[in-house]
Each structure stands twice: as C-alpha cells, then as structure tokens.
Amino acid sequence: MNNAFPQEPAEGANLPKTIALIGKYHSQEIAESVRLLAGYLHERGITVLLEDETARNIVSQLDPRSWASGSFAWLGSHADMAIVVGGDGTMLNAARHLARYRVPLVGVNQGRLGFMTDISRSDMLTCMDDLLDGKFVPETRMLLEAEILRDERSIVAYLALNDVVVDKGAIGRMIEFELFIDGEFIYHLRSDGLIVATSTGSTAYALSANGPILHPQVAAIALVPLCPHALTNRPILIGDRNEIEIRIVHATDSRAHFDGQVTADLRNGDCVRIRRSEYSICLLHPPGHSYFAMLRQKLHWSERPKEH
C-alpha cells in the first residue's frame, strides 16, 4: 500500500474531498483515462486514492506524491465516492466490493454498451466540475444476497447487483429444479436454467432471454427461465421482499453465477436461496441524465418522427 496519506477514514461531507479511482485492468486506454482523472482531481485539491490493481497497471504514469492506493476495503473506509472507469463489468465488480461501505459510484463508460457507466470518455473532465460542485443526481439500486445451502448448511454467500443465474453448466443436458417463493412451491421445471434479476440486471442477461425491462425505481425481482421445456413457463415479477429458493432436483454440471463474474458449482439437492440484500448502491448521474434516453441510445429504439 502506498502510504502517502494518513490512514484515517474520510470525513462525511456533502462535497467530496477524497475520491477513489477504479479502472478495468490491462487496458492502455483506460490507464490513460485514470491518469487524466487523477491529475485533474489532484489539481482541484481532491485526495486521490487508487484501487490496488488499478494502481499496479498505471503506477509508472503518475506522480507518486499525488495519490495513495489500497484494497477495496481500504477504499471503502476512506473515500467519499468512487469513479469507475470501464464498462458495466468493472462497475459490477466495484459495486459488490464497496456496497457495505455505502460509497457512491460514478461510471465513466469505456465499454461498448454501458447501462450503468453513463459518462462518455470525451465528456469525462467536463463532467467533473458538476460532480465536484455536488450537481450529480443520486439513484439507489438494490442488490441481491444469495447463499448456497448443502445438506442444510450454508457453504458460500455472495452479493449480486445484476443477477443470480442457475444454469446447466458446460454439459448440454437440461437441469431439473423446483422453485419456491417465501416457502410456497411454485413449479418444477426442466430448462437450461433460471435468471433471478434486479431492475438493474433487467437490461443484462435477462433481456437477452426475453425478460422485461424494469425501471430502476421499480422495487421488483424478475424470474426469467432459460429455454424452458414447457412453453407456458414465462417470466414472473415478484416483490423485492420475497425470498426465492431454487432446489436442484437433477443436474450433471449445474452452476450458480453471480453477476456473471463469480461462479459456484452445484450438486443435486443443493438449494440456492436469494433475497434482497441489506446493502444498496448509490449511483451518481450527471445533470440531465434520463433512463429512457439511455435506453433509446443503447437499444437503438426509433426516434420520434419529425414534424413537417
């Protein structure tokens, strides 16, 4: 850890005094963006912190006196906010690590799609003035908490901002599972799997499986079957306070995936229990941000006909 700055947590304040920078690894373009941001923020009198892996990839490009680096846990204890440079995958990783610390997140989009990283690289420095002046608009996003139970014992637990997916794994055979909501049996299904998605995750994997798009203000969880054997099994929306259990009846190589970034193997008889997490994430959006405008742009929806 670079110890250029004191190890005391940042004081809570309306305007940020300490900002963490988190970037996608092994990308020269992103390294340049992080370098530009670090220099700009330092000139504005902001204490700059870098996530360890981010720092290792760009350390030679920065003045060592202008920043400090540490783990996600250290950043969570010291930063007033974090700027994530990359795509949605980088944001998902940062969100899971920082959720318990309630650090607001700002996304700079260097990826191809970017439903959560809504500042373009070309507007990055221009937007920083509004950010430092407190003009960004906060938006709360829920997370899911999932645990795998084996022989009635919890063996692992993870957070997910987008989705929890139970699928058949690499082998082509379908899996069989039972779905319970708040202890009530819902159905027995043979399929390629099931996506349990938040509103945030409704525009991710669930969207490609014909699931509904949920506005972030909708407090709901989407259950989207993957290639169900029975065509009558359709996506279901349930409340964000319902508890979901997926009990594996028969599978050869089934797995549970958390935001598509963490994977756990499942066995026959395992239960994946999913509920809303006690933690949430605050995304900060630039002035004028519109969720529907973002959808029109990212999904290439047609524009309103021009009047003659």
C-alpha positions as CSV (number, residue, x, y, z in Angstrom):
1,M,0.0,0.0,0.0
2,N,1.2,3.5,-0.8
3,N,1.2,5.4,2.4
4,A,1.4,9.0,1.1
5,F,-1.7,10.0,3.0
6,P,-2.9,9.4,6.6
7,Q,-4.8,6.2,7.3
8,E,-7.9,7.9,8.9
9,P,-11.3,7.5,7.2
10,A,-12.5,10.4,5.2
11,E,-15.0,12.7,6.9
12,G,-18.5,12.6,5.5
13,A,-19.3,15.7,3.7
14,N,-21.7,17.0,1.1
15,L,-19.0,17.7,-1.4
16,P,-16.3,15.1,-2.0
17,K,-12.8,15.6,-0.6
18,T,-11.4,12.1,-1.2
19,I,-12.2,10.2,-4.4
20,A,-11.2,6.7,-5.3
21,L,-10.4,5.7,-8.9
22,I,-11.1,2.2,-10.1
23,G,-10.3,1.1,-13.7
24,K,-10.5,-2.0,-15.8
25,Y,-7.2,-3.8,-15.8
26,H,-4.7,-4.3,-18.6
27,S,-6.2,-1.6,-20.9
28,Q,-3.9,1.2,-22.1
29,E,-6.8,3.4,-23.0
30,I,-8.3,3.1,-19.5
31,A,-5.0,3.7,-17.9
32,E,-4.7,7.0,-19.8
33,S,-8.2,8.0,-18.6
34,V,-7.4,7.2,-15.0
35,R,-4.2,9.1,-15.3
36,L,-6.0,12.2,-16.7
37,L,-8.7,12.0,-13.9
38,A,-6.1,11.6,-11.2
39,G,-4.2,14.6,-12.4
40,Y,-7.3,16.7,-12.8
41,L,-8.7,15.9,-9.3
42,H,-5.3,16.5,-7.7
43,E,-5.2,19.9,-9.2
44,R,-8.6,20.6,-7.8
45,G,-7.4,19.8,-4.3
46,I,-9.0,16.4,-4.1
47,T,-7.2,13.5,-2.3
48,V,-6.9,10.7,-4.9
49,L,-7.0,7.0,-4.0
50,L,-6.4,4.2,-6.4
51,E,-7.6,0.6,-6.1
52,D,-4.5,-1.7,-5.9
53,E,-4.8,-3.5,-9.2
54,T,-5.6,-0.2,-11.0
55,A,-2.5,1.4,-9.5
56,R,-0.3,-1.5,-10.5
57,N,-1.2,-1.0,-14.1
58,I,-0.6,2.8,-14.3
59,V,1.8,3.4,-11.4
60,S,4.6,4.5,-13.8
61,Q,2.4,7.2,-15.3
62,L,1.6,9.1,-12.1
63,D,3.4,11.3,-9.7
64,P,3.7,9.1,-6.6
65,R,3.1,12.1,-4.3
66,S,-0.3,12.8,-5.7
67,W,-2.1,9.5,-4.8
68,A,-2.4,6.6,-2.4
69,S,-3.5,3.1,-3.1
70,G,-5.2,0.2,-1.2
71,S,-7.7,-2.6,-1.3
72,F,-11.4,-2.2,-1.9
73,A,-12.0,-2.4,1.9
74,W,-9.4,0.4,2.5
75,L,-11.0,2.5,-0.3
76,G,-14.4,1.9,1.3
77,S,-13.2,3.2,4.6
78,H,-11.6,6.3,3.2
79,A,-13.3,7.5,0.1
80,D,-16.2,9.9,-0.2
81,M,-17.0,8.5,-3.6
82,A,-15.5,6.3,-6.3
83,I,-15.2,6.9,-10.0
84,V,-15.3,3.6,-12.0
85,V,-13.6,3.8,-15.5
86,G,-14.5,0.9,-17.8
87,G,-17.7,-0.9,-18.7
88,D,-20.6,-2.3,-16.7
89,G,-18.5,-5.3,-15.7
90,T,-16.0,-3.1,-14.0
91,M,-18.9,-1.3,-12.3
92,L,-20.4,-4.6,-11.1
93,N,-17.2,-5.7,-9.6
94,A,-16.7,-2.4,-7.8
95,A,-20.3,-2.3,-6.6
96,R,-20.1,-5.7,-4.9
97,H,-16.9,-4.8,-3.1
98,L,-18.0,-1.4,-2.0
99,A,-21.7,-1.9,-1.2
100,R,-21.2,-2.5,2.5
101,Y,-19.3,0.8,2.8
102,R,-22.0,2.9,1.1
103,V,-19.6,4.7,-1.2
104,P,-21.4,6.4,-4.1
105,L,-20.3,5.4,-7.5
106,V,-19.8,7.4,-10.7
107,G,-19.3,5.5,-14.0
108,V,-17.1,6.6,-17.0
109,N,-18.0,4.4,-20.0
110,Q,-15.1,2.9,-21.9
111,G,-17.0,-0.2,-22.9
112,R,-19.3,-1.0,-25.8
113,L,-22.7,-0.7,-24.1
114,G,-22.6,0.7,-20.6
115,F,-26.1,0.8,-19.0
116,M,-24.6,1.9,-15.7
117,T,-21.5,3.8,-16.8
118,D,-23.2,6.9,-18.2
119,I,-20.3,9.4,-18.7
120,S,-18.5,9.1,-22.0
121,R,-14.7,9.4,-22.1
122,S,-14.9,12.5,-24.2
123,D,-17.1,14.3,-21.6
124,M,-15.2,12.9,-18.6
125,L,-13.3,16.0,-17.5
126,T,-16.1,18.4,-18.3
127,C,-18.5,16.4,-16.1
128,M,-16.0,16.5,-13.2
129,D,-16.9,20.2,-12.4
130,D,-20.5,19.3,-11.9
131,L,-19.5,16.3,-9.8
132,L,-17.2,18.3,-7.5
133,D,-19.9,21.0,-7.2
134,G,-22.4,18.5,-5.9
135,K,-24.7,18.7,-9.0
136,F,-24.8,15.0,-9.8
137,V,-28.2,13.2,-9.1
138,P,-28.1,10.2,-6.7
139,E,-30.0,7.0,-7.5
140,T,-30.3,4.0,-5.2
141,R,-30.0,0.5,-6.7
142,M,-30.8,-2.7,-4.8
143,L,-28.5,-5.8,-4.6
144,L,-29.3,-9.4,-4.1
145,E,-27.8,-11.6,-1.5
146,A,-27.5,-15.3,-2.4
147,E,-26.3,-18.3,-0.5
148,I,-25.9,-21.9,-1.4
149,L,-27.1,-24.5,1.1
150,R,-25.8,-28.1,1.0
151,D,-27.2,-30.6,3.5
152,E,-29.0,-27.6,5.1
153,R,-25.6,-25.8,5.7
154,S,-24.6,-22.6,4.1
155,I,-21.4,-23.2,2.1
156,V,-21.0,-19.8,0.3
157,A,-22.7,-16.5,0.1
158,Y,-22.3,-13.7,-2.5
159,L,-23.8,-10.3,-3.4
160,A,-25.1,-9.5,-6.9
161,L,-26.1,-6.2,-8.4
162,N,-27.3,-7.6,-11.7
163,D,-28.4,-11.1,-11.3
164,V,-28.0,-14.6,-9.9
165,V,-28.2,-17.3,-12.6
166,V,-28.6,-21.0,-12.0
167,D,-27.8,-22.9,-15.2
168,K,-26.9,-26.3,-16.7
169,G,-23.2,-25.6,-17.0
170,A,-21.0,-26.8,-19.8
171,I,-22.8,-30.1,-20.5
172,G,-25.8,-29.8,-22.8
173,R,-28.4,-31.6,-20.7
174,M,-31.1,-29.6,-19.1
175,I,-31.4,-29.3,-15.4
176,E,-34.4,-30.0,-13.2
177,F,-35.2,-27.7,-10.3
178,E,-38.0,-26.7,-8.0
179,L,-38.8,-23.0,-7.4
180,F,-40.2,-21.8,-4.1
181,I,-41.2,-18.2,-3.1
182,D,-41.5,-17.5,0.6
183,G,-41.6,-21.2,1.2
184,E,-44.5,-21.8,-1.3
185,F,-43.9,-24.3,-4.1
186,I,-44.3,-22.5,-7.5
187,Y,-43.2,-25.1,-10.1
188,H,-40.9,-27.9,-11.1
189,L,-39.0,-27.0,-14.3
190,R,-36.7,-28.7,-16.8
191,S,-34.8,-26.0,-18.6
192,D,-31.3,-24.5,-19.3
193,G,-31.6,-22.6,-16.1
194,L,-33.2,-19.6,-14.3
195,I,-32.2,-15.9,-14.1
196,V,-33.1,-14.0,-10.9
197,A,-32.5,-10.3,-11.9
198,T,-32.8,-6.9,-10.2
199,S,-34.1,-3.9,-12.0
200,T,-30.5,-3.1,-12.8
201,G,-30.0,-6.6,-14.2
202,S,-33.1,-6.5,-16.3
203,T,-31.1,-4.9,-19.2
204,A,-28.3,-7.6,-18.9
205,Y,-28.6,-11.3,-19.4
206,A,-32.3,-11.3,-18.6
207,L,-33.0,-9.0,-21.5
208,S,-31.5,-11.5,-24.0
209,A,-33.7,-14.2,-22.5
210,N,-36.8,-12.1,-23.3
211,G,-37.3,-10.8,-19.8
212,P,-38.9,-7.5,-19.0
213,I,-37.1,-4.2,-18.7
214,L,-37.6,-2.8,-15.2
215,H,-37.2,0.9,-14.4
216,P,-34.7,1.3,-11.6
217,Q,-37.5,2.8,-9.4
218,V,-39.5,-0.5,-9.6
219,A,-38.9,-2.5,-6.4
220,A,-39.2,-5.9,-8.0
221,I,-37.2,-9.1,-8.9
222,A,-37.6,-10.8,-12.2
223,L,-37.5,-14.6,-12.6
224,V,-36.7,-15.4,-16.2
225,P,-36.5,-19.1,-17.3
226,L,-33.7,-20.0,-19.8
227,C,-35.1,-22.2,-22.6
228,P,-37.8,-23.9,-20.5
229,H,-39.0,-27.3,-21.7
230,A,-42.6,-26.1,-21.1
231,L,-43.5,-23.1,-23.2
232,T,-46.1,-22.0,-20.6
233,N,-43.3,-21.1,-18.2
234,R,-42.9,-17.3,-18.6
235,P,-41.0,-14.6,-16.8
236,I,-42.5,-13.6,-13.4
237,L,-42.1,-10.4,-11.4
238,I,-42.2,-10.6,-7.7
239,G,-41.7,-8.2,-4.8
240,D,-38.3,-7.2,-3.6
241,R,-39.1,-8.5,-0.2
242,N,-39.9,-12.1,-1.3
243,E,-37.4,-14.9,-0.6
244,I,-36.6,-17.2,-3.5
245,E,-35.3,-20.8,-3.3
246,I,-34.1,-22.8,-6.2
247,R,-33.7,-26.5,-5.3
248,I,-31.7,-28.7,-7.7
249,V,-33.5,-31.9,-8.3
250,H,-31.3,-33.4,-11.1
251,A,-28.3,-31.9,-12.9
252,T,-25.0,-33.1,-14.3
253,D,-22.9,-30.0,-14.2
254,S,-25.1,-27.1,-12.9
255,R,-23.6,-23.9,-11.6
256,A,-24.7,-20.6,-9.9
257,H,-23.3,-17.4,-11.4
258,F,-23.3,-14.0,-9.6
259,D,-23.2,-11.0,-11.9
260,G,-21.6,-13.3,-14.4
261,Q,-18.2,-12.8,-12.6
262,V,-18.3,-15.3,-9.7
263,T,-19.2,-19.0,-10.2
264,A,-20.0,-21.8,-7.8
265,D,-20.6,-25.5,-8.6
266,L,-23.9,-27.0,-7.6
267,R,-24.9,-30.6,-6.7
268,N,-28.2,-32.5,-6.7
269,G,-30.1,-31.5,-3.6
270,D,-28.4,-28.1,-3.3
271,C,-30.6,-25.1,-2.6
272,V,-29.8,-21.5,-3.8
273,R,-31.6,-19.0,-1.5
274,I,-31.9,-15.5,-2.8
275,R,-33.2,-12.4,-1.1
276,R,-32.8,-8.6,-1.2
277,S,-29.6,-7.6,0.4
278,E,-29.5,-5.1,3.3
279,Y,-26.9,-3.2,1.3
280,S,-27.7,-1.0,-1.7
281,I,-25.6,1.0,-4.1
282,C,-25.9,4.8,-4.9
283,L,-25.1,5.7,-8.5
284,L,-24.4,9.3,-9.2
285,H,-25.7,10.6,-12.6
286,P,-24.7,13.8,-14.3
287,P,-27.4,16.6,-14.6
288,G,-29.9,15.9,-17.3
289,H,-29.5,12.1,-17.1
290,S,-32.5,10.2,-18.4
291,Y,-33.0,6.5,-18.0
292,F,-35.3,6.4,-21.1
293,A,-32.9,8.4,-23.2
294,M,-30.2,5.9,-22.2
295,L,-32.4,3.0,-23.4
296,R,-33.2,4.7,-26.7
297,Q,-29.5,5.2,-27.3
298,K,-28.2,1.8,-26.1
299,L,-31.1,-0.3,-27.6
300,H,-31.3,1.8,-30.8
301,W,-35.0,2.5,-30.4
302,S,-36.5,4.6,-33.1
303,E,-36.8,8.3,-32.6
304,R,-39.9,10.4,-32.8
305,P,-41.0,11.1,-36.4
306,K,-40.0,14.6,-37.5
307,E,-42.9,17.0,-38.0
308,H,-43.2,18.6,-41.4
